[in-house]
Amino acid sequence: MSVADDIVVLNTGEVAYAGSAEDVRATPDLATRHLGVF
């Protein structure tokens, strides 16, 4: 992504997902599952 190379999603203080922005871009289901982005 143009803003970050890595992404970490926290859920109640616990890491729910950690990976590269490229992985999220290549797998749209990750954004839907962890961020509620449709």
PyMOL Python script that loads the backbone (N, CA, C, O; Angstrom):
from pymol import cmd

cmd.read_pdbstr("""\
ATOM      1  N   MET A   1       0.843  -1.167   0.000  1.00  0.00           N
ATOM      2  CA  MET A   1       0.000   0.000   0.000  1.00  0.00           C
ATOM      3  C   MET A   1       0.893   1.236   0.000  1.00  0.00           C
ATOM      4  O   MET A   1       2.074   1.161   0.337  1.00  0.00           O
ATOM      5  N   SER A   2       0.340   2.326  -0.365  1.00  0.00           N
ATOM      6  CA  SER A   2       1.156   3.525  -0.452  1.00  0.00           C
ATOM      7  C   SER A   2       1.488   4.108   0.917  1.00  0.00           C
ATOM      8  O   SER A   2       2.392   4.937   1.023  1.00  0.00           O
ATOM      9  N   VAL A   3       0.788   3.702   1.953  1.00  0.00           N
ATOM     10  CA  VAL A   3       1.008   4.268   3.281  1.00  0.00           C
ATOM     11  C   VAL A   3       1.862   3.352   4.150  1.00  0.00           C
ATOM     12  O   VAL A   3       2.676   3.838   4.936  1.00  0.00           O
ATOM     13  N   ALA A   4       1.696   2.045   4.025  1.00  0.00           N
ATOM     14  CA  ALA A   4       2.398   1.117   4.913  1.00  0.00           C
ATOM     15  C   ALA A   4       2.840  -0.132   4.163  1.00  0.00           C
ATOM     16  O   ALA A   4       2.230  -0.531   3.171  1.00  0.00           O
ATOM     17  N   ASP A   5       3.914  -0.738   4.659  1.00  0.00           N
ATOM     18  CA  ASP A   5       4.390  -1.998   4.104  1.00  0.00           C
ATOM     19  C   ASP A   5       3.798  -3.190   4.845  1.00  0.00           C
ATOM     20  O   ASP A   5       3.568  -4.244   4.253  1.00  0.00           O
ATOM     21  N   ASP A   6       3.554  -3.021   6.132  1.00  0.00           N
ATOM     22  CA  ASP A   6       3.023  -4.089   6.973  1.00  0.00           C
ATOM     23  C   ASP A   6       1.733  -3.633   7.632  1.00  0.00           C
ATOM     24  O   ASP A   6       1.520  -2.441   7.858  1.00  0.00           O
ATOM     25  N   ILE A   7       0.870  -4.607   7.940  1.00  0.00           N
ATOM     26  CA  ILE A   7      -0.417  -4.319   8.568  1.00  0.00           C
ATOM     27  C   ILE A   7      -0.567  -5.206   9.796  1.00  0.00           C
ATOM     28  O   ILE A   7      -0.294  -6.406   9.750  1.00  0.00           O
ATOM     29  N   VAL A   8      -1.005  -4.596  10.894  1.00  0.00           N
ATOM     30  CA  VAL A   8      -1.307  -5.331  12.116  1.00  0.00           C
ATOM     31  C   VAL A   8      -2.712  -4.927  12.542  1.00  0.00           C
ATOM     32  O   VAL A   8      -2.998  -3.743  12.722  1.00  0.00           O
ATOM     33  N   VAL A   9      -3.588  -5.919  12.701  1.00  0.00           N
ATOM     34  CA  VAL A   9      -4.961  -5.673  13.149  1.00  0.00           C
ATOM     35  C   VAL A   9      -5.065  -6.171  14.582  1.00  0.00           C
ATOM     36  O   VAL A   9      -4.764  -7.328  14.874  1.00  0.00           O
ATOM     37  N   LEU A  10      -5.496  -5.279  15.476  1.00  0.00           N
ATOM     38  CA  LEU A  10      -5.670  -5.642  16.879  1.00  0.00           C
ATOM     39  C   LEU A  10      -7.146  -5.822  17.192  1.00  0.00           C
ATOM     40  O   LEU A  10      -7.996  -5.090  16.686  1.00  0.00           O
ATOM     41  N   ASN A  11      -7.436  -6.802  18.029  1.00  0.00           N
ATOM     42  CA  ASN A  11      -8.797  -7.044  18.496  1.00  0.00           C
ATOM     43  C   ASN A  11      -8.716  -7.213  20.002  1.00  0.00           C
ATOM     44  O   ASN A  11      -8.152  -8.195  20.487  1.00  0.00           O
ATOM     45  N   THR A  12      -9.265  -6.279  20.739  1.00  0.00           N
ATOM     46  CA  THR A  12      -9.208  -6.240  22.205  1.00  0.00           C
ATOM     47  C   THR A  12      -7.780  -6.427  22.724  1.00  0.00           C
ATOM     48  O   THR A  12      -7.549  -7.168  23.680  1.00  0.00           O
ATOM     49  N   GLY A  13      -6.841  -5.757  22.091  1.00  0.00           N
ATOM     50  CA  GLY A  13      -5.456  -5.785  22.524  1.00  0.00           C
ATOM     51  C   GLY A  13      -4.654  -6.974  22.043  1.00  0.00           C
ATOM     52  O   GLY A  13      -3.454  -7.045  22.308  1.00  0.00           O
ATOM     53  N   GLU A  14      -5.266  -7.896  21.356  1.00  0.00           N
ATOM     54  CA  GLU A  14      -4.582  -9.073  20.827  1.00  0.00           C
ATOM     55  C   GLU A  14      -4.404  -8.925  19.323  1.00  0.00           C
ATOM     56  O   GLU A  14      -5.252  -8.338  18.651  1.00  0.00           O
ATOM     57  N   VAL A  15      -3.312  -9.452  18.796  1.00  0.00           N
ATOM     58  CA  VAL A  15      -3.071  -9.396  17.357  1.00  0.00           C
ATOM     59  C   VAL A  15      -3.997 -10.388  16.663  1.00  0.00           C
ATOM     60  O   VAL A  15      -3.897 -11.596  16.877  1.00  0.00           O
ATOM     61  N   ALA A  16      -4.898  -9.871  15.828  1.00  0.00           N
ATOM     62  CA  ALA A  16      -5.815 -10.717  15.069  1.00  0.00           C
ATOM     63  C   ALA A  16      -5.212 -11.078  13.719  1.00  0.00           C
ATOM     64  O   ALA A  16      -5.483 -12.150  13.177  1.00  0.00           O
ATOM     65  N   TYR A  17      -4.389 -10.177  13.177  1.00  0.00           N
ATOM     66  CA  TYR A  17      -3.719 -10.425  11.900  1.00  0.00           C
ATOM     67  C   TYR A  17      -2.466  -9.576  11.840  1.00  0.00           C
ATOM     68  O   TYR A  17      -2.475  -8.413  12.242  1.00  0.00           O
ATOM     69  N   ALA A  18      -1.394 -10.155  11.340  1.00  0.00           N
ATOM     70  CA  ALA A  18      -0.162  -9.417  11.076  1.00  0.00           C
ATOM     71  C   ALA A  18       0.396  -9.943   9.766  1.00  0.00           C
ATOM     72  O   ALA A  18       0.593 -11.148   9.607  1.00  0.00           O
ATOM     73  N   GLY A  19       0.648  -9.051   8.839  1.00  0.00           N
ATOM     74  CA  GLY A  19       1.181  -9.462   7.548  1.00  0.00           C
ATOM     75  C   GLY A  19       1.497  -8.265   6.686  1.00  0.00           C
ATOM     76  O   GLY A  19       1.383  -7.117   7.116  1.00  0.00           O
ATOM     77  N   SER A  20       1.889  -8.550   5.477  1.00  0.00           N
ATOM     78  CA  SER A  20       2.268  -7.468   4.571  1.00  0.00           C
ATOM     79  C   SER A  20       1.038  -6.864   3.907  1.00  0.00           C
ATOM     80  O   SER A  20       0.004  -7.517   3.764  1.00  0.00           O
ATOM     81  N   ALA A  21       1.172  -5.620   3.509  1.00  0.00           N
ATOM     82  CA  ALA A  21       0.098  -4.949   2.784  1.00  0.00           C
ATOM     83  C   ALA A  21      -0.157  -5.661   1.463  1.00  0.00           C
ATOM     84  O   ALA A  21      -1.292  -5.710   0.990  1.00  0.00           O
ATOM     85  N   GLU A  22       0.886  -6.209   0.873  1.00  0.00           N
ATOM     86  CA  GLU A  22       0.743  -6.948  -0.387  1.00  0.00           C
ATOM     87  C   GLU A  22      -0.164  -8.165  -0.197  1.00  0.00           C
ATOM     88  O   GLU A  22      -0.979  -8.467  -1.069  1.00  0.00           O
ATOM     89  N   ASP A  23      -0.032  -8.863   0.926  1.00  0.00           N
ATOM     90  CA  ASP A  23      -0.897 -10.019   1.204  1.00  0.00           C
ATOM     91  C   ASP A  23      -2.360  -9.601   1.288  1.00  0.00           C
ATOM     92  O   ASP A  23      -3.236 -10.285   0.758  1.00  0.00           O
ATOM     93  N   VAL A  24      -2.623  -8.485   1.949  1.00  0.00           N
ATOM     94  CA  VAL A  24      -4.003  -8.003   2.078  1.00  0.00           C
ATOM     95  C   VAL A  24      -4.547  -7.598   0.717  1.00  0.00           C
ATOM     96  O   VAL A  24      -5.702  -7.876   0.396  1.00  0.00           O
ATOM     97  N   ARG A  25      -3.718  -6.944  -0.078  1.00  0.00           N
ATOM     98  CA  ARG A  25      -4.151  -6.528  -1.413  1.00  0.00           C
ATOM     99  C   ARG A  25      -4.431  -7.748  -2.298  1.00  0.00           C
ATOM    100  O   ARG A  25      -5.368  -7.729  -3.096  1.00  0.00           O
ATOM    101  N   ALA A  26      -3.633  -8.797  -2.164  1.00  0.00           N
ATOM    102  CA  ALA A  26      -3.788  -9.991  -2.997  1.00  0.00           C
ATOM    103  C   ALA A  26      -4.938 -10.878  -2.527  1.00  0.00           C
ATOM    104  O   ALA A  26      -5.449 -11.689  -3.298  1.00  0.00           O
ATOM    105  N   THR A  27      -5.348 -10.728  -1.265  1.00  0.00           N
ATOM    106  CA  THR A  27      -6.404 -11.556  -0.695  1.00  0.00           C
ATOM    107  C   THR A  27      -7.468 -10.648  -0.086  1.00  0.00           C
ATOM    108  O   THR A  27      -7.435 -10.396   1.119  1.00  0.00           O
ATOM    109  N   PRO A  28      -8.411 -10.151  -0.885  1.00  0.00           N
ATOM    110  CA  PRO A  28      -9.429  -9.222  -0.384  1.00  0.00           C
ATOM    111  C   PRO A  28     -10.237  -9.779   0.787  1.00  0.00           C
ATOM    112  O   PRO A  28     -10.765  -9.010   1.591  1.00  0.00           O
ATOM    113  N   ASP A  29     -10.339 -11.093   0.890  1.00  0.00           N
ATOM    114  CA  ASP A  29     -11.075 -11.703   1.997  1.00  0.00           C
ATOM    115  C   ASP A  29     -10.469 -11.328   3.353  1.00  0.00           C
ATOM    116  O   ASP A  29     -11.190 -11.251   4.348  1.00  0.00           O
ATOM    117  N   LEU A  30      -9.168 -11.096   3.402  1.00  0.00           N
ATOM    118  CA  LEU A  30      -8.533 -10.697   4.658  1.00  0.00           C
ATOM    119  C   LEU A  30      -9.095  -9.375   5.159  1.00  0.00           C
ATOM    120  O   LEU A  30      -9.385  -9.238   6.347  1.00  0.00           O
ATOM    121  N   ALA A  31      -9.249  -8.416   4.283  1.00  0.00           N
ATOM    122  CA  ALA A  31      -9.802  -7.118   4.680  1.00  0.00           C
ATOM    123  C   ALA A  31     -11.252  -7.267   5.121  1.00  0.00           C
ATOM    124  O   ALA A  31     -11.669  -6.653   6.104  1.00  0.00           O
ATOM    125  N   THR A  32     -12.011  -8.065   4.413  1.00  0.00           N
ATOM    126  CA  THR A  32     -13.415  -8.279   4.774  1.00  0.00           C
ATOM    127  C   THR A  32     -13.522  -8.957   6.133  1.00  0.00           C
ATOM    128  O   THR A  32     -14.336  -8.560   6.967  1.00  0.00           O
ATOM    129  N   ARG A  33     -12.717  -9.961   6.352  1.00  0.00           N
ATOM    130  CA  ARG A  33     -12.779 -10.741   7.591  1.00  0.00           C
ATOM    131  C   ARG A  33     -12.327  -9.938   8.805  1.00  0.00           C
ATOM    132  O   ARG A  33     -12.965  -9.999   9.857  1.00  0.00           O
ATOM    133  N   HIS A  34     -11.246  -9.193   8.676  1.00  0.00           N
ATOM    134  CA  HIS A  34     -10.671  -8.523   9.836  1.00  0.00           C
ATOM    135  C   HIS A  34     -11.104  -7.075  10.003  1.00  0.00           C
ATOM    136  O   HIS A  34     -11.083  -6.556  11.119  1.00  0.00           O
ATOM    137  N   LEU A  35     -11.494  -6.413   8.926  1.00  0.00           N
ATOM    138  CA  LEU A  35     -11.816  -4.994   9.016  1.00  0.00           C
ATOM    139  C   LEU A  35     -13.261  -4.679   8.690  1.00  0.00           C
ATOM    140  O   LEU A  35     -13.701  -3.545   8.879  1.00  0.00           O
ATOM    141  N   GLY A  36     -14.008  -5.656   8.205  1.00  0.00           N
ATOM    142  CA  GLY A  36     -15.386  -5.402   7.819  1.00  0.00           C
ATOM    143  C   GLY A  36     -15.495  -4.565   6.557  1.00  0.00           C
ATOM    144  O   GLY A  36     -16.522  -3.929   6.319  1.00  0.00           O
ATOM    145  N   VAL A  37     -14.443  -4.560   5.744  1.00  0.00           N
ATOM    146  CA  VAL A  37     -14.437  -3.803   4.488  1.00  0.00           C
ATOM    147  C   VAL A  37     -15.043  -4.672   3.411  1.00  0.00           C
ATOM    148  O   VAL A  37     -14.632  -5.818   3.226  1.00  0.00           O
ATOM    149  N   PHE A  38     -16.029  -4.127   2.689  1.00  0.00           N
ATOM    150  CA  PHE A  38     -16.698  -4.920   1.655  1.00  0.00           C
ATOM    151  C   PHE A  38     -16.342  -4.420   0.294  1.00  0.00           C
ATOM    152  O   PHE A  38     -16.811  -4.964  -0.706  1.00  0.00           O
TER     153      PHE A  38
END
""", "prot")
cmd.dss("prot")
cmd.show_as("cartoon", "prot")
cmd.util.cbc("prot")
cmd.orient("prot")
